[in-house]
Structure formats: structure tokens, C-alpha cells
Amino acid sequence: MTKRHNVAATATREEWKELVEIAILADPGSFPHRLQEAQDAIMDEIEDSFDTASLTERQALINAMNALHELRRVSFPLAPVAASSPAVCKLQN
């Protein structure tokens, strides 16, 4: 499985949460980079553990990705949405 970013590649099961916090609290100059790192770490965690994660863990990952997606949308309203950007996710039971 290919990891998206060096920081995300070293993220453990709980480090994605720290990367989300860092992205949210990042200074404006590093915000886009930190936001991408957090999204990459979440996607890596989803790919690595989504089938084995509990419902609560899966929902936390989905909620975090949706929150970052919305944060990116409101922070960069004129930026084009990439075809590979995650759409708003919903948990399927």
C-alpha cells in the first residue's frame, strides 16, 4: 500500500488525530500543507484498518475527513475541487 506523505507514512493508529489538531491550529502559511498531511494520514488509516476498525473508530475517521474536507472548502472557496478529493463520506451499515 502506498503512503501519501512522509509524515502520514509514519502515522500510527492514533497519530492521525494529532495531525488533524495540528492542521486546525496551523498558522496560515503552513495551513494548506498541514491540512493535506492530516487528510493523507486519515486516508492511510482508513485504507489500513477500515475493515477491522470498530464502528466507533470508522465513524471517527469519517467525521475527521468530512470536517477537514469542509475546512478546506471554506478556507479555499475558489480552489478547484480535484477529482481525487474525497467526497463527503457517510457510514454504510
DSSP file (Angstrom, degrees, kcal/mol; ACC not computed):
  #  RESIDUE AA STRUCTURE BP1 BP2  ACC     N-H-->O    O-->H-N    N-H-->O    O-->H-N    TCO  KAPPA ALPHA  PHI   PSI    X-CA   Y-CA   Z-CA
    1    1 A M              0   0    0      0, 0.0     2,-0.4     0, 0.0    43,-0.0   0.000 360.0 360.0 360.0 130.6    0.0    0.0    0.0
    2    2 A T        -     0   0    0      2,-0.0     2,-0.3     1,-0.0     0, 0.0  -0.663 360.0-140.5 -85.0 129.0    1.5    3.4   -1.0
    3    3 A K        -     0   0    0     -2,-0.4     6,-0.1     1,-0.1     3,-0.1  -0.652   7.1-141.4 -87.0 147.9    1.6    6.0    1.7
    4    4 A R  S    S+     0   0    0     -2,-0.3     2,-0.3    36,-0.2    -1,-0.1   0.764  73.8   8.7 -83.7 -28.0    0.8    9.6    0.6
    5    5 A H  S  > S-     0   0    0      1,-0.1     4,-3.0    32,-0.1     5,-0.2  -0.992  71.0-112.0-155.5 151.4    3.3   11.6    2.5
    6    6 A N  H  > S+     0   0    0     -2,-0.3     4,-1.1     1,-0.2    -1,-0.1   0.916 118.8  44.1 -55.0 -47.7    6.3   11.1    4.8
    7    7 A V  H >4 S+     0   0    0      1,-0.2     3,-0.6     2,-0.2     4,-0.4   0.932 116.6  46.6 -64.7 -44.3    4.6   12.3    7.9
    8    8 A A  H >4 S+     0   0    0      1,-0.2     3,-1.1     2,-0.2    -2,-0.2   0.840 105.1  62.0 -65.8 -32.4    1.5   10.3    7.1
    9    9 A A  H 3< S+     0   0    0     -4,-3.0    -1,-0.2     1,-0.3    -2,-0.2   0.803 107.6  43.4 -65.2 -28.0    3.6    7.3    6.3
   10   10 A T  T << S+     0   0    0     -4,-1.1    -1,-0.3    -3,-0.6    -2,-0.2   0.424  86.0 122.8 -96.6   1.2    4.9    7.2    9.9
   11   11 A A    <   -     0   0    0     -3,-1.1     2,-0.1    -4,-0.4    -3,-0.0  -0.419  49.4-151.4 -67.5 132.0    1.5    7.9   11.5
   12   12 A T     >  -     0   0    0     -2,-0.2     4,-0.8     1,-0.0     3,-0.4  -0.280  42.6 -76.4 -89.6-175.3    0.4    5.2   13.9
   13   13 A R  T  4 S+     0   0    0      1,-0.2     4,-0.1     2,-0.1     3,-0.1   0.786 132.6  29.8 -55.4 -32.3   -3.1    4.3   14.7
   14   14 A E  T >> S+     0   0    0      1,-0.1     3,-1.2     2,-0.1     4,-0.8   0.562  97.5  84.6-106.1 -11.1   -3.7    7.4   16.8
   15   15 A E  H 3> S+     0   0    0     -3,-0.4     4,-2.2     1,-0.3     5,-0.2   0.761  77.1  70.5 -66.9 -23.5   -1.3    9.9   15.2
   16   16 A W  H 3X S+     0   0    0     -4,-0.8     4,-1.9     1,-0.2    -1,-0.3   0.864  95.5  55.7 -60.4 -32.8   -3.9   10.9   12.6
   17   17 A K  H <> S+     0   0    0     -3,-1.2     4,-2.0     2,-0.2    -1,-0.2   0.908 106.9  48.3 -65.2 -41.4   -5.8   12.7   15.4
   18   18 A E  H  X S+     0   0    0     -4,-0.8     4,-2.6     1,-0.2    -2,-0.2   0.893 109.5  52.8 -65.2 -39.6   -2.7   14.7   16.3
   19   19 A L  H  X S+     0   0    0     -4,-2.2     4,-2.3     2,-0.2    19,-0.3   0.857 107.3  52.5 -65.0 -34.5   -2.2   15.7   12.6
   20   20 A V  H  X S+     0   0    0     -4,-1.9     4,-2.3     2,-0.2    -2,-0.2   0.936 110.7  47.2 -64.4 -46.1   -5.8   16.9   12.5
   21   21 A E  H  X S+     0   0    0     -4,-2.0     4,-2.1     1,-0.2    -2,-0.2   0.915 111.7  50.4 -61.4 -43.4   -5.3   19.1   15.5
   22   22 A I  H  X S+     0   0    0     -4,-2.6     4,-0.6     1,-0.2    -1,-0.2   0.908 110.5  50.4 -60.8 -42.4   -2.1   20.4   14.1
   23   23 A A  H >< S+     0   0    0     -4,-2.3     3,-0.8    11,-0.3    12,-0.2   0.919 110.9  48.0 -62.5 -44.1   -3.8   21.2   10.8
   24   24 A I  H 3< S+     0   0    0     -4,-2.3    -1,-0.2     1,-0.2    -2,-0.2   0.867 118.9  39.5 -65.7 -36.2   -6.7   23.1   12.5
   25   25 A L  H 3< S+     0   0    0     -4,-2.1    -1,-0.2    -5,-0.2    -2,-0.2   0.372  89.8 126.7 -95.0   4.6   -4.3   25.1   14.7
   26   26 A A    <<  -     0   0    0     -3,-0.8     5,-0.1    -4,-0.6    -3,-0.1  -0.218  67.7-105.6 -64.9 149.6   -1.7   25.7   12.0
   27   27 A D    >>  -     0   0    0      1,-0.1     3,-1.1     3,-0.0     4,-1.1  -0.408  39.3-104.1 -68.5 155.4   -0.5   29.2   11.1
   28   28 A P  T 34 S+     0   0    0      0, 0.0     3,-0.3     0, 0.0    -1,-0.1   0.806 117.6  58.2 -54.7 -33.4   -2.0   30.5    7.8
   29   29 A G  T 34 S+     0   0    0      1,-0.2     4,-0.2     2,-0.1    -3,-0.0   0.841 116.5  31.8 -67.9 -32.6    1.3   29.9    5.9
   30   30 A S  T <> S+     0   0    0     -3,-1.1     4,-2.8     1,-0.1     5,-0.3   0.424  91.7 100.9-103.6   0.6    1.5   26.2    6.7
   31   31 A F  H  X S+     0   0    0     -4,-1.1     4,-2.9    -3,-0.3     5,-0.2   0.909  80.4  48.4 -55.5 -50.6   -2.2   25.5    6.8
   32   32 A P  H  > S+     0   0    0      0, 0.0     4,-2.1     0, 0.0    -1,-0.2   0.916 115.3  46.0 -59.5 -40.9   -2.6   24.0    3.3
   33   33 A H  H  > S+     0   0    0     -4,-0.2     4,-2.3     2,-0.2    -2,-0.2   0.927 114.8  46.4 -65.8 -45.6    0.4   21.7    3.9
   34   34 A R  H  X S+     0   0    0     -4,-2.8     4,-2.3     1,-0.2   -11,-0.3   0.874 110.7  53.5 -66.0 -37.9   -0.8   20.7    7.4
   35   35 A L  H  X S+     0   0    0     -4,-2.9     4,-2.4    -5,-0.3    -1,-0.2   0.921 109.9  47.6 -62.1 -44.3   -4.4   20.1    6.1
   36   36 A Q  H  X S+     0   0    0     -4,-2.1     4,-2.7    -5,-0.2    -2,-0.2   0.901 109.7  53.0 -65.0 -41.4   -3.1   17.8    3.4
   37   37 A E  H  X S+     0   0    0     -4,-2.3     4,-2.4     1,-0.2    -1,-0.2   0.921 110.7  47.5 -58.4 -44.4   -0.9   15.9    5.9
   38   38 A A  H  X S+     0   0    0     -4,-2.3     4,-2.2   -19,-0.3    -2,-0.2   0.921 112.6  48.0 -65.2 -43.9   -3.9   15.3    8.1
   39   39 A Q  H  X S+     0   0    0     -4,-2.4     4,-2.5     1,-0.2    -2,-0.2   0.898 111.9  50.5 -63.9 -39.7   -6.1   14.2    5.2
   40   40 A D  H  X S+     0   0    0     -4,-2.7     4,-2.5     2,-0.2   -36,-0.2   0.916 109.9  49.9 -63.8 -42.7   -3.4   11.8    4.0
   41   41 A A  H  X S+     0   0    0     -4,-2.4     4,-2.2     2,-0.2    -2,-0.2   0.895 111.3  49.0 -63.7 -39.8   -2.9   10.3    7.4
   42   42 A I  H  X S+     0   0    0     -4,-2.2     4,-2.7     2,-0.2    -2,-0.2   0.933 111.6  48.4 -65.4 -45.2   -6.7    9.7    7.7
   43   43 A M  H  X S+     0   0    0     -4,-2.5     4,-2.7     1,-0.2    -2,-0.2   0.900 110.7  51.5 -62.9 -39.8   -6.9    8.1    4.3
   44   44 A D  H  X S+     0   0    0     -4,-2.5     4,-2.4     2,-0.2    -1,-0.2   0.923 111.4  47.4 -61.2 -43.3   -3.9    5.9    5.2
   45   45 A E  H  X S+     0   0    0     -4,-2.2     4,-2.2     2,-0.2     5,-0.2   0.899 111.3  50.9 -65.5 -40.7   -5.6    4.8    8.4
   46   46 A I  H  X S+     0   0    0     -4,-2.7     4,-2.0     1,-0.2     5,-0.2   0.939 113.4  45.3 -61.0 -46.4   -8.9    4.2    6.5
   47   47 A E  H  < S+     0   0    0     -4,-2.7    -2,-0.2     1,-0.2    -1,-0.2   0.881 117.3  44.7 -64.8 -38.1   -7.1    2.0    4.0
   48   48 A D  H  < S+     0   0    0     -4,-2.4    -1,-0.2    -5,-0.2    -2,-0.2   0.791 132.8  10.2 -78.8 -28.3   -5.1    0.1    6.6
   49   49 A S  H >X S+     0   0    0     -4,-2.2     4,-2.4    -5,-0.2     3,-0.5   0.370  84.2 110.9-137.0   7.0   -7.8   -0.6    9.1
   50   50 A F  T 3< S+     0   0    0     -4,-2.0    -3,-0.1     1,-0.3     8,-0.1   0.881  86.4  46.4 -60.4 -38.6  -11.3    0.2    7.9
   51   51 A D  T 34 S+     0   0    0     -5,-0.2    -1,-0.3    -4,-0.2    -2,-0.1   0.796 121.8  36.6 -72.4 -27.3  -12.4   -3.4    7.7
   52   52 A T  T <4 S+     0   0    0     -3,-0.5    -2,-0.2     2,-0.1    -1,-0.2   0.576  94.9 101.8-102.1 -11.8  -11.0   -4.3   11.2
   53   53 A A  S  < S-     0   0    0     -4,-2.4     2,-0.0    -7,-0.1    -7,-0.0  -0.358  77.2-107.5 -72.7 152.6  -11.8   -1.0   12.9
   54   54 A S     >  -     0   0    0      1,-0.1     4,-2.8    -2,-0.1     5,-0.2  -0.276  32.3-104.5 -70.7 165.1  -14.8   -0.8   15.2
   55   55 A L  H  > S+     0   0    0      1,-0.2     4,-2.4     2,-0.2     5,-0.2   0.893 123.9  51.9 -57.0 -41.0  -17.9    1.2   14.2
   56   56 A T  H  > S+     0   0    0      2,-0.2     4,-2.1     1,-0.2    -1,-0.2   0.910 110.8  46.8 -64.1 -43.2  -16.8    4.0   16.5
   57   57 A E  H  > S+     0   0    0      2,-0.2     4,-2.1     1,-0.2    -2,-0.2   0.914 112.6  49.3 -66.0 -42.8  -13.3    4.1   15.0
   58   58 A R  H  X S+     0   0    0     -4,-2.8     4,-2.4     1,-0.2    -2,-0.2   0.914 111.4  49.5 -62.2 -41.9  -14.6    4.1   11.5
   59   59 A Q  H  X S+     0   0    0     -4,-2.4     4,-3.0    -5,-0.2    -1,-0.2   0.892 108.6  53.0 -65.5 -38.4  -17.1    6.9   12.3
   60   60 A A  H  X S+     0   0    0     -4,-2.1     4,-2.3     2,-0.2    -1,-0.2   0.902 110.4  47.6 -62.6 -41.3  -14.3    9.0   13.9
   61   61 A L  H  X S+     0   0    0     -4,-2.1     4,-2.4     2,-0.2    -2,-0.2   0.924 113.8  46.8 -64.8 -44.8  -12.2    8.6   10.7
   62   62 A I  H  X S+     0   0    0     -4,-2.4     4,-2.6     2,-0.2    27,-0.3   0.922 112.7  49.6 -63.6 -44.8  -15.1    9.6    8.5
   63   63 A N  H  X S+     0   0    0     -4,-3.0     4,-2.4     1,-0.2    -1,-0.2   0.909 111.6  48.9 -61.6 -42.2  -16.1   12.5   10.7
   64   64 A A  H  X S+     0   0    0     -4,-2.3     4,-2.4     2,-0.2     5,-0.2   0.920 112.2  47.9 -64.5 -43.7  -12.5   13.8   10.7
   65   65 A M  H  X S+     0   0    0     -4,-2.4     4,-2.5     1,-0.2    -2,-0.2   0.917 112.8  48.7 -64.3 -42.2  -12.2   13.5    7.0
   66   66 A N  H  X S+     0   0    0     -4,-2.6     4,-2.4     2,-0.2    -1,-0.2   0.901 110.8  50.8 -63.7 -40.6  -15.5   15.3    6.5
   67   67 A A  H  X S+     0   0    0     -4,-2.4     4,-2.4     2,-0.2    -2,-0.2   0.921 112.8  45.3 -64.1 -43.6  -14.5   18.1    8.8
   68   68 A L  H  X S+     0   0    0     -4,-2.4     4,-2.6     2,-0.2    -2,-0.2   0.880 111.0  53.8 -67.7 -37.0  -11.2   18.6    7.0
   69   69 A H  H  X S+     0   0    0     -4,-2.5     4,-2.2    -5,-0.2    -2,-0.2   0.927 112.2  44.4 -60.8 -44.6  -12.9   18.5    3.7
   70   70 A E  H  X S+     0   0    0     -4,-2.4     4,-2.5     2,-0.2     5,-0.2   0.892 111.4  53.4 -67.7 -39.7  -15.3   21.2    4.8
   71   71 A L  H  X S+     0   0    0     -4,-2.4     4,-1.8     1,-0.2    -2,-0.2   0.908 110.2  47.6 -61.3 -42.3  -12.5   23.2    6.4
   72   72 A R  H  X S+     0   0    0     -4,-2.6     4,-2.1     2,-0.2    -1,-0.2   0.912 110.8  52.7 -63.8 -41.9  -10.7   23.1    3.0
   73   73 A R  H  < S+     0   0    0     -4,-2.2    -2,-0.2     1,-0.2    -1,-0.2   0.916 114.9  39.1 -62.1 -44.5  -13.8   24.1    1.2
   74   74 A V  H  < S+     0   0    0     -4,-2.5    -1,-0.2     1,-0.2    -2,-0.2   0.765 117.1  50.6 -79.9 -23.3  -14.5   27.2    3.3
   75   75 A S  H  < S+     0   0    0     -4,-1.8    -2,-0.2    -5,-0.2    -1,-0.2   0.796 124.3  26.7 -81.6 -29.3  -10.8   28.1    3.6
   76   76 A F  S >< S+     0   0    0     -4,-2.1     3,-1.4    -5,-0.2    -1,-0.2  -0.545  70.5 162.4-130.8  65.7  -10.2   28.0   -0.2
   77   77 A P  T 3  S+     0   0    0      0, 0.0    -1,-0.1     0, 0.0    -2,-0.1   0.732  76.5  47.6 -64.5 -22.8  -13.5   28.7   -1.8
   78   78 A L  T 3  S+     0   0    0     -3,-0.1    -5,-0.1     2,-0.1    -2,-0.0   0.522  85.8 107.7 -95.8  -5.3  -12.1   29.5   -5.2
   79   79 A A  S <  S-     0   0    0     -3,-1.4     2,-0.1    -6,-0.1    -3,-0.1  -0.507  77.3-112.3 -73.1 137.9   -9.8   26.5   -5.4
   80   80 A P        -     0   0    0      0, 0.0     2,-0.6     0, 0.0    -1,-0.1  -0.410  28.1-117.4 -67.5 146.0  -10.9   23.8   -7.9
   81   81 A V        -     0   0    0     -2,-0.1     2,-0.1     2,-0.0    -8,-0.0  -0.764  30.9-128.8 -85.7 121.2  -12.0   20.6   -6.4
   82   82 A A    >   -     0   0    0     -2,-0.6     3,-1.6     1,-0.1    -1,-0.0  -0.352  13.1-122.3 -69.6 149.3   -9.7   17.8   -7.6
   83   83 A A  T 3  S+     0   0    0      1,-0.3    -1,-0.1    -2,-0.1    -2,-0.0   0.801 114.4  51.9 -61.3 -27.6  -11.3   14.7   -9.0
   84   84 A S  T 3  S+     0   0    0      2,-0.1    -1,-0.3     3,-0.0     3,-0.1   0.461  81.4 119.6 -90.5   0.2   -9.5   12.7   -6.4
   85   85 A S  S <  S-     0   0    0     -3,-1.6     2,-0.2     1,-0.1    -4,-0.0  -0.373  75.0-105.2 -62.8 140.5  -10.8   14.8   -3.5
   86   86 A P        -     0   0    0      0, 0.0    -1,-0.1     0, 0.0     2,-0.1  -0.469  31.5-137.0 -69.1 135.8  -12.8   12.8   -1.0
   87   87 A A        -     0   0    0     -2,-0.2     2,-0.2     1,-0.2   -18,-0.1  -0.398  45.7 -70.6 -78.8 166.9  -16.5   13.4   -1.3
   88   88 A V        -     0   0    0     -2,-0.1     2,-0.3     1,-0.1    -1,-0.2  -0.452  62.1-139.0 -60.8 126.0  -18.4   13.8    1.9
   89   89 A C        -     0   0    0    -27,-0.3     2,-0.4    -2,-0.2    -1,-0.1  -0.617  17.9-166.0 -93.8 148.0  -18.5   10.3    3.4
   90   90 A K        -     0   0    0     -2,-0.3     2,-0.4   -27,-0.0   -31,-0.0  -0.994  27.7-114.3-129.6 140.2  -21.3    8.5    5.0
   91   91 A L        -     0   0    0     -2,-0.4     2,-0.5   -32,-0.0   -32,-0.0  -0.590  25.8-148.8 -75.4 127.7  -21.0    5.4    7.1
   92   92 A Q              0   0    0     -2,-0.4    -1,-0.0     1,-0.1    -2,-0.0  -0.866 360.0 360.0 -97.6 125.5  -22.8    2.4    5.5
   93   93 A N              0   0    0     -2,-0.5    -1,-0.1     0, 0.0    -2,-0.0   0.455 360.0 360.0 -84.1 360.0  -24.1   -0.1    8.0
